[in-house]
Amino acid sequence: MLYLRSSNKIAGATAFRGIEGYGQSGKMYDSSLIDLSFDLPMIIEFFDESHNVLSTIEYLQENFNVNQAVSWLAKSHN
């Protein structure tokens, strides 16, 4: 999150951590409020101009174990 704010100047970002889920193996994972499991997915949602988003996704894929990335164009309704 600090990279998104300081280095790439992303306009806005939010991080979500899963509280329960399963993967390809079918094994269930869950967490409590005290102990969040690192086996559960994390979603980082951010928005900005297309060129900033694409360069940030590239950085995250090169420097972290990013298995999936999804992006789409959005329209601001101010």
SEVOZA-672737 format. One record per residue (C-alpha): residue number from 1; x, y, z. Coordinates in steps of 0.25 Angstrom, whole numbers, plus 5000, padded with zeros to 4 digits. Layout:
residues N
rec resi = NUM, x = X, y = Y, z = Z $
...
end
This chain:
residues 78
rec resi = 1, x = 5000, y = 5000, z = 5000 $
rec resi = 2, x = 5011, y = 5010, z = 5003 $
rec resi = 3, x = 5017, y = 5007, z = 4989 $
rec resi = 4, x = 5004, y = 5010, z = 4983 $
rec resi = 5, x = 5003, y = 5023, z = 4990 $
rec resi = 6, x = 5017, y = 5028, z = 4990 $
rec resi = 7, x = 5025, y = 5023, z = 4979 $
rec resi = 8, x = 5014, y = 5022, z = 4968 $
rec resi = 9, x = 5005, y = 5033, z = 4973 $
rec resi = 10, x = 4992, y = 5024, z = 4971 $
rec resi = 11, x = 4980, y = 5032, z = 4973 $
rec resi = 12, x = 4973, y = 5023, z = 4983 $
rec resi = 13, x = 4974, y = 5008, z = 4988 $
rec resi = 14, x = 4967, y = 4998, z = 4998 $
rec resi = 15, x = 4972, y = 4985, z = 5003 $
rec resi = 16, x = 4963, y = 4973, z = 5006 $
rec resi = 17, x = 4967, y = 4960, z = 5013 $
rec resi = 18, x = 4958, y = 4948, z = 5011 $
rec resi = 19, x = 4952, y = 4942, z = 5024 $
rec resi = 20, x = 4948, y = 4928, z = 5019 $
rec resi = 21, x = 4951, y = 4921, z = 5006 $
rec resi = 22, x = 4956, y = 4909, z = 4998 $
rec resi = 23, x = 4965, y = 4907, z = 4986 $
rec resi = 24, x = 4967, y = 4896, z = 4976 $
rec resi = 25, x = 4970, y = 4886, z = 4987 $
rec resi = 26, x = 4957, y = 4888, z = 4993 $
rec resi = 27, x = 4963, y = 4890, z = 5007 $
rec resi = 28, x = 4955, y = 4900, z = 5015 $
rec resi = 29, x = 4963, y = 4912, z = 5021 $
rec resi = 30, x = 4957, y = 4921, z = 5031 $
rec resi = 31, x = 4962, y = 4932, z = 5040 $
rec resi = 32, x = 4957, y = 4939, z = 5053 $
rec resi = 33, x = 4958, y = 4954, z = 5056 $
rec resi = 34, x = 4971, y = 4950, z = 5065 $
rec resi = 35, x = 4978, y = 4942, z = 5055 $
rec resi = 36, x = 4977, y = 4945, z = 5040 $
rec resi = 37, x = 4982, y = 4933, z = 5032 $
rec resi = 38, x = 4992, y = 4936, z = 5021 $
rec resi = 39, x = 4986, y = 4925, z = 5013 $
rec resi = 40, x = 4974, y = 4933, z = 5010 $
rec resi = 41, x = 4974, y = 4943, z = 4998 $
rec resi = 42, x = 4977, y = 4957, z = 4998 $
rec resi = 43, x = 4971, y = 4967, z = 4989 $
rec resi = 44, x = 4977, y = 4981, z = 4986 $
rec resi = 45, x = 4967, y = 4990, z = 4979 $
rec resi = 46, x = 4972, y = 5003, z = 4973 $
rec resi = 47, x = 4969, y = 5013, z = 4963 $
rec resi = 48, x = 4976, y = 5024, z = 4955 $
rec resi = 49, x = 4979, y = 5027, z = 4940 $
rec resi = 50, x = 4981, y = 5015, z = 4931 $
rec resi = 51, x = 4996, y = 5017, z = 4929 $
rec resi = 52, x = 4998, y = 5017, z = 4945 $
rec resi = 53, x = 4990, y = 5005, z = 4947 $
rec resi = 54, x = 4997, y = 4997, z = 4936 $
rec resi = 55, x = 5011, y = 5000, z = 4941 $
rec resi = 56, x = 5006, y = 4997, z = 4956 $
rec resi = 57, x = 5001, y = 4984, z = 4952 $
rec resi = 58, x = 5014, y = 4981, z = 4945 $
rec resi = 59, x = 5022, y = 4985, z = 4957 $
rec resi = 60, x = 5013, y = 4976, z = 4966 $
rec resi = 61, x = 5015, y = 4964, z = 4957 $
rec resi = 62, x = 5030, y = 4965, z = 4956 $
rec resi = 63, x = 5032, y = 4967, z = 4971 $
rec resi = 64, x = 5021, y = 4959, z = 4978 $
rec resi = 65, x = 5015, y = 4945, z = 4976 $
rec resi = 66, x = 5003, y = 4951, z = 4968 $
rec resi = 67, x = 4995, y = 4939, z = 4962 $
rec resi = 68, x = 4984, y = 4947, z = 4957 $
rec resi = 69, x = 4981, y = 4961, z = 4953 $
rec resi = 70, x = 4969, y = 4967, z = 4947 $
rec resi = 71, x = 4967, y = 4981, z = 4942 $
rec resi = 72, x = 4956, y = 4989, z = 4934 $
rec resi = 73, x = 4953, y = 5003, z = 4930 $
rec resi = 74, x = 4944, y = 5011, z = 4939 $
rec resi = 75, x = 4936, y = 5024, z = 4938 $
rec resi = 76, x = 4936, y = 5034, z = 4949 $
rec resi = 77, x = 4922, y = 5039, z = 4952 $
rec resi = 78, x = 4925, y = 5052, z = 4960 $
end
